[in-house]
Amino acid sequence: MTRSLIAALMLMVPGVALGQGHAMHGNTDKVIVIAHRGASGERPEHTLLSYQRAIEQGADFIEPDLVPTKDGVLVARHENNITETTNVADHPEFADRKATKTIDGETMTGWFTEDFTLAELKTLRAKERLPKFRPDNTKFDGQAEVPTFDEVIALAKKASKQTGRTIGIYPETKHPTYFASIGLAVEQRLVDKLKAAGWDRADAPVFIQSFEVNNLKKLRTMTKVRLIQLMAGAGAPADGAQPSYKAMITPEGLKAVAAYAYGIGPELTMIQPVSGPATALIADAHAAGLKLHPWTFRAENFFLLPSYRSGANPADHGRLKDEILYFIGLGVDGFFTDFPYIGVEARDAAAGAHKGG
């Protein structure tokens, strides 16, 4: 892989050119690969199976989204509604737990972690969220429990000793305002676990992320761990702290974020829209002293930018490695991917090209 090839890949997205202020990033060997919900492209998300697979594939960080149980234990689920990611509907003893709730302005019906004790939750088994896109993953349905945050930390520490490299964790606080409103605030629980692990320090292999603002500001007073402000291409933080995510990516907005956060995790289309040139977000964030870890890089055509799709089948895999190389060339500092091995291949290729000149 040569520097000229990476430059050529950058030109594959219409309207983007190296001469438009998007010079090759000089720290490609430091770009971090974050396993989004583990190796969720190959195993059901947020399971020890998925995290272990991500570690085997060379991920630098594994990402557990955190929600609490009825008895206040943090577990790894993308949301507290566990209907789509567990076999709870197959358990008649929990039929009466089905409920309709409004969370962050969205009304939904299902089963929710806050209505189950950890012991009850441990009787359930995880299943693939996206069977239409990832049918091969369904063979692992029913094999894995819902893991606790303690179990994720233990896995990362054990794997670090076994592999001789540091495996970090990148937890996200899900729906923090909602959970605080029902007496299950997650911040102190999270910090307590990090302290118990010896990871409550600025140089710990840990990032804490959130789409909300106020809970990150609260965490800033509670821990020295690096904080990441997540941002979506549409909408606003659920806590109402800002009018929109778009308002937060102006130069002034980014300076305000830098007062409490180490970096930002923008949706990847906030850096490179589906069409047209790349935005100034990377340059503006770096100017504010912020790192950038965009999300989410997935191999299926359905999730790829149009220039990197292969064929018409949404479930077929396109050119994810090339897409990641393009973003590394723009200057991202890390990225979330469902396919860590492809991310590692891209990162290492880019680093090699940079060193080779």
Phi, psi and omega per residue, in radians:
M1 nan 2.199 -3.104
T2 -1.949 2.833 3.107
R3 -1.058 -0.660 -3.129
S4 -1.150 -0.576 3.112
L5 -1.192 -0.731 3.094
I6 -1.063 -0.723 3.102
A7 -1.067 -0.688 3.118
A8 -1.123 -0.688 3.119
L9 -1.083 -0.614 3.138
M10 -1.109 -0.503 -3.098
L11 -1.382 -0.078 -3.095
M12 -1.296 -0.302 3.087
V13 -1.627 2.126 -3.066
P14 -0.917 2.378 3.041
G15 1.506 -0.037 -3.103
V16 -1.848 2.307 3.088
A17 -2.515 2.592 -3.127
L18 -1.060 -0.468 -3.100
G19 -1.361 -0.008 -3.089
Q20 -1.677 0.428 3.083
G21 1.641 0.130 -3.128
H22 -1.894 1.201 -3.115
A23 -1.218 2.778 3.083
M24 -1.038 2.335 -3.140
H25 -1.228 2.400 -3.039
G26 -1.556 0.006 -3.076
N27 -2.179 0.734 -3.060
T28 -1.103 -0.452 -3.138
D29 -1.316 -0.116 3.128
K30 -1.859 0.016 3.116
V31 -1.118 2.290 -3.090
I32 -1.741 2.516 3.126
V33 -1.817 2.055 -3.089
I34 -1.877 2.081 -3.128
A35 -1.344 1.818 -3.058
H36 -1.220 1.859 -3.059
R37 1.077 0.468 -3.029
G38 1.531 -2.755 3.034
A39 -1.463 1.164 -2.977
S40 -1.264 -0.152 3.014
G41 -1.336 -0.255 -3.069
E42 -2.183 -0.226 -3.134
R43 -2.472 2.690 3.058
P44 -0.953 2.359 -3.009
E45 -1.094 2.682 3.063
H46 0.908 0.845 3.009
T47 -2.239 2.784 3.065
L48 -1.108 -0.503 3.035
L49 -1.038 -0.795 -3.108
S50 -1.201 -0.752 3.133
Y51 -1.159 -0.733 3.131
Q52 -1.095 -0.727 3.112
R53 -1.079 -0.709 3.127
A54 -1.100 -0.717 3.117
I55 -1.116 -0.748 3.109
E56 -1.063 -0.538 -3.105
Q57 -1.515 -0.009 3.031
G58 1.703 0.201 3.122
A59 -1.027 2.509 3.083
D60 -1.429 -0.594 -3.119
F61 -2.372 2.531 2.979
I62 -1.921 2.489 -2.990
E63 -1.949 1.857 2.980
P64 -1.712 2.092 2.933
D65 -1.335 2.435 -2.988
L66 -2.060 2.289 3.010
V67 -2.369 2.652 -3.130
P68 -1.614 2.705 2.999
T69 -1.542 3.078 3.123
K70 -1.010 -0.610 3.138
D71 -1.672 0.346 2.937
G72 1.409 0.316 3.125
V73 -1.639 2.307 3.126
L74 -1.372 2.246 3.114
V75 -2.225 2.833 -3.072
A76 -1.664 1.835 3.018
R77 -2.544 2.605 3.129
H78 -1.214 -0.477 3.045
E79 -2.647 2.900 -3.120
N80 -1.305 -0.319 3.048
N81 -1.366 1.917 -3.018
I82 -1.735 0.230 -3.075
T83 -1.047 -0.774 -3.032
E84 -1.471 -0.272 -3.006
T85 -2.051 0.097 3.051
T86 -2.437 3.027 3.107
N87 -1.654 0.493 -3.083
V88 -0.989 -0.574 -3.131
A89 -1.163 -0.301 3.133
D90 -1.573 0.057 -3.118
H91 -1.863 1.729 -3.099
P92 -1.066 -0.457 -3.137
E93 -1.164 -0.260 3.136
F94 -1.928 0.204 -3.090
A95 -1.014 -0.634 -3.094
D96 -1.357 -0.050 3.085
R97 -1.491 -0.187 -3.139
K98 -1.097 2.318 -3.026
A99 -2.554 2.828 3.014
T100 -1.948 2.208 -3.086
K101 -2.374 2.741 3.017
T102 -1.933 2.051 -3.074
I103 -2.219 2.141 -3.107
D104 0.923 0.667 3.074
G105 1.485 -0.040 -3.117
E106 -1.933 2.220 3.119
T107 -1.582 2.269 -3.098
M108 -2.532 2.726 3.119
T109 -2.097 2.383 3.127
G110 2.906 -2.704 3.090
W111 -1.973 2.431 -2.961
F112 -2.206 2.465 -3.050
T113 -0.996 -0.596 -3.072
E114 -1.223 -0.117 3.099
D115 -1.776 0.114 -3.131
F116 -2.215 2.424 2.957
T117 -1.298 2.865 3.108
L118 -1.045 -0.727 -3.139
A119 -1.029 -0.714 3.111
E120 -1.189 -0.742 -3.125
L121 -1.098 -0.563 -3.120
K122 -1.247 -0.190 3.068
T123 -1.442 -0.206 3.135
L124 -1.532 2.884 3.081
R125 -2.284 2.568 -3.084
A126 -1.365 2.729 3.068
K127 -2.506 2.849 -3.103
E128 -1.152 2.297 3.133
R129 -1.333 -0.597 -3.008
L130 -2.080 1.101 -3.066
P131 -1.086 -0.499 3.136
K132 -1.200 -0.584 3.124
F133 -1.597 -0.483 -3.037
R134 -2.306 1.089 -3.095
P135 -1.073 -0.537 -3.141
D136 -1.113 -0.463 -3.129
N137 -1.226 -0.367 -3.074
T138 -1.170 -0.309 3.102
K139 -1.186 -0.232 3.090
F140 -1.690 -0.025 3.113
D141 -1.017 2.399 3.082
G142 1.475 -0.018 -3.074
Q143 -1.649 -0.420 -2.979
A144 -2.099 2.509 3.030
E145 -1.387 2.962 2.934
V146 -1.381 2.045 -3.054
P147 -1.433 2.637 3.020
T148 -1.459 2.845 3.068
F149 -1.082 -0.648 3.081
D150 -1.005 -0.731 -3.114
E151 -1.196 -0.616 3.102
V152 -1.170 -0.775 3.101
I153 -1.061 -0.787 -3.134
A154 -1.059 -0.707 3.119
L155 -1.101 -0.789 -3.132
A156 -1.089 -0.731 -3.139
K157 -1.184 -0.753 3.130
K158 -1.106 -0.772 -3.135
A159 -1.149 -0.599 3.104
S160 -1.081 -0.729 3.116
K161 -1.195 -0.706 -3.088
Q162 -1.238 -0.634 -3.062
T163 -1.640 -0.322 -3.098
G164 1.350 0.205 3.053
R165 -2.266 2.663 -3.077
T166 -1.374 2.146 3.044
I167 -1.791 2.030 -3.116
G168 -1.646 3.000 3.071
I169 -2.124 2.631 -3.033
Y170 -2.380 1.163 -3.053
P171 -1.225 2.555 3.031
E172 -2.021 2.334 3.035
T173 -1.477 2.014 -3.112
K174 -1.649 2.320 3.065
H175 0.872 0.849 -3.049
P176 -1.099 -0.634 3.123
T177 -1.150 -0.743 3.115
Y178 -1.052 -0.834 -3.087
F179 -1.172 -0.607 3.064
A180 -1.098 -0.608 -3.086
S181 -1.214 -0.347 3.135
I182 -1.930 0.300 3.049
G183 1.396 0.373 3.139
L184 -2.198 0.818 -3.135
A185 -0.960 2.401 -3.013
V186 -1.651 -0.359 -2.963
E187 -1.050 -0.917 -3.098
Q188 -1.152 -0.648 3.110
R189 -1.074 -0.722 3.134
L190 -1.153 -0.848 -3.123
V191 -1.092 -0.695 3.124
D192 -1.049 -0.699 3.127
K193 -1.181 -0.677 3.113
L194 -1.163 -0.681 3.090
K195 -1.099 -0.763 -3.141
A196 -1.095 -0.516 3.135
A197 -1.491 -0.108 -3.073
G198 1.352 0.400 -3.054
W199 -2.006 0.378 3.117
D200 -1.632 1.156 -3.135
R201 -2.671 2.812 -3.042
A202 -1.149 -0.509 -3.111
D203 -1.728 0.239 3.091
A204 -1.189 2.665 3.097
P205 -1.360 1.050 -3.022
V206 -2.505 2.394 2.860
F207 -2.164 2.479 3.006
I208 -1.970 2.278 -3.067
Q209 -2.153 2.687 3.077
S210 -2.805 2.572 3.001
F211 -1.419 -0.252 3.101
E212 -1.619 2.881 -3.054
V213 -1.821 -0.856 -3.005
N214 -1.114 -0.585 3.140
N215 -1.276 -0.504 3.035
L216 -1.207 -0.690 3.088
K217 -1.117 -0.663 3.079
K218 -1.136 -0.769 3.123
L219 -1.097 -0.554 3.127
R220 -1.055 -0.507 3.122
T221 -1.506 -0.147 -3.030
M222 -1.906 -0.387 -3.045
T223 -2.612 2.750 3.069
K224 -1.681 -0.022 3.137
V225 -1.042 2.549 -3.124
R226 -1.167 2.357 -3.089
L227 -1.941 2.493 -3.137
I228 -2.164 2.155 3.078
Q229 -1.511 1.941 3.084
L230 -1.340 2.611 -3.125
M231 -2.509 2.441 3.077
A232 -1.892 2.761 -3.112
G233 -1.185 -0.349 3.109
A234 -2.368 2.820 3.073
G235 1.524 -2.917 -3.053
A236 -2.591 2.835 3.076
P237 -0.987 2.414 -3.077
A238 -1.157 -0.348 -3.132
D239 -1.460 -0.022 3.100
G240 1.274 0.245 -3.080
A241 -1.242 -0.422 3.116
Q242 -2.393 2.616 -3.102
P243 -1.187 -0.505 -3.141
S244 -2.906 2.796 3.037
Y245 -1.200 -0.554 3.126
K246 -1.081 -0.611 3.106
A247 -1.175 -0.411 -3.093
M248 -1.448 -0.218 -3.111
I249 -1.790 0.158 2.957
T250 -1.256 2.794 3.095
P251 -0.929 -0.687 3.128
E252 -1.217 -0.711 3.130
G253 -1.117 -0.690 3.137
L254 -1.179 -0.623 3.074
K255 -1.097 -0.655 3.104
A256 -1.161 -0.691 3.099
V257 -1.115 -0.687 -3.107
A258 -1.115 -0.280 3.122
A259 -1.231 -0.359 -3.122
Y260 -2.295 -0.245 -3.049
A261 -2.071 2.686 3.084
Y262 -1.441 -0.520 -3.093
G263 -2.896 -3.055 3.127
I264 -2.225 2.661 3.060
G265 -2.101 1.471 -3.108
P266 -1.474 2.651 2.943
E267 -1.017 2.426 -2.972
L268 -1.068 -0.484 3.120
T269 -1.272 -0.157 3.013
M270 -1.329 -0.320 3.070
I271 -1.671 -0.857 3.098
Q272 -2.222 1.804 3.096
P273 -1.082 2.913 -3.138
V274 -1.023 -0.561 3.069
S275 -2.425 2.738 3.124
G276 1.552 -3.087 -3.064
P277 -1.331 2.866 3.044
A278 -1.147 2.665 3.130
T279 -1.459 3.139 3.113
A280 -1.599 0.195 -3.003
L281 -1.049 -0.737 -3.118
I282 -1.085 -0.850 -3.138
A283 -1.098 -0.745 -3.116
D284 -1.158 -0.719 3.139
A285 -1.155 -0.780 3.108
H286 -1.092 -0.641 3.105
A287 -1.112 -0.514 3.110
A288 -1.490 -0.021 3.141
G289 1.490 0.323 -3.089
L290 -1.811 2.510 2.979
K291 -1.509 2.797 -3.139
L292 -2.214 2.229 3.080
H293 -2.247 1.483 -3.078
P294 -1.269 2.807 3.124
W295 -2.350 2.755 -0.259
T296 -2.124 2.374 -3.114
F297 -1.643 2.006 -3.079
R298 -2.217 2.602 -2.999
A299 -1.419 -0.404 -3.061
E300 -1.241 2.504 -3.132
N301 -0.910 -0.652 -3.087
F302 -0.970 -0.578 -3.045
F303 -1.733 -0.223 -3.076
L304 -1.410 2.684 2.950
L305 -1.080 2.582 -3.034
P306 -0.901 -0.663 -3.083
S307 -1.140 -0.280 -3.063
Y308 -1.946 0.187 3.104
R309 -1.444 2.658 3.110
S310 -2.243 1.881 -3.120
G311 1.455 -3.074 -3.025
A312 -1.781 -0.219 -3.105
N313 -1.336 2.071 -3.095
P314 -1.042 -0.462 -3.088
A315 -1.520 -0.254 3.120
D316 -1.197 2.672 3.120
H317 -1.474 2.376 3.067
G318 -1.796 -2.572 -3.021
R319 -1.766 1.203 -3.114
L320 -1.100 -0.714 -3.134
K321 -0.998 -0.754 3.135
D322 -1.133 -0.684 3.118
E323 -1.094 -0.764 3.124
I324 -1.132 -0.727 3.105
L325 -1.021 -0.679 3.113
Y326 -1.058 -0.811 -3.130
F327 -1.206 -0.619 3.054
I328 -1.098 -0.699 3.093
G329 -1.083 -0.581 3.093
L330 -1.212 -0.477 3.070
G331 2.099 0.340 3.103
V332 -1.169 2.714 -3.090
D333 -1.732 -0.153 3.131
G334 3.108 3.048 -3.122
F335 -2.821 2.667 3.081
F336 -1.644 2.319 3.103
T337 -2.508 2.557 3.050
D338 -1.398 -0.209 -3.083
F339 -2.181 1.375 -3.048
P340 -0.989 -0.607 -3.091
Y341 -1.139 -0.609 3.079
I342 -1.231 -0.677 3.090
G343 -1.081 -0.735 3.126
V344 -1.143 -0.741 3.111
E345 -1.032 -0.780 -3.130
A346 -1.166 -0.820 -3.136
R347 -1.036 -0.798 -3.110
D348 -1.187 -0.637 3.091
A349 -1.134 -0.746 3.132
A350 -1.145 -0.714 3.120
A351 -1.120 -0.716 3.118
G352 -1.129 -0.696 3.120
A353 -1.146 -0.659 3.138
H354 -1.151 -0.759 -3.135
K355 -1.195 -0.550 -3.108
G356 -1.329 -0.300 3.105
G357 1.337 nan nan
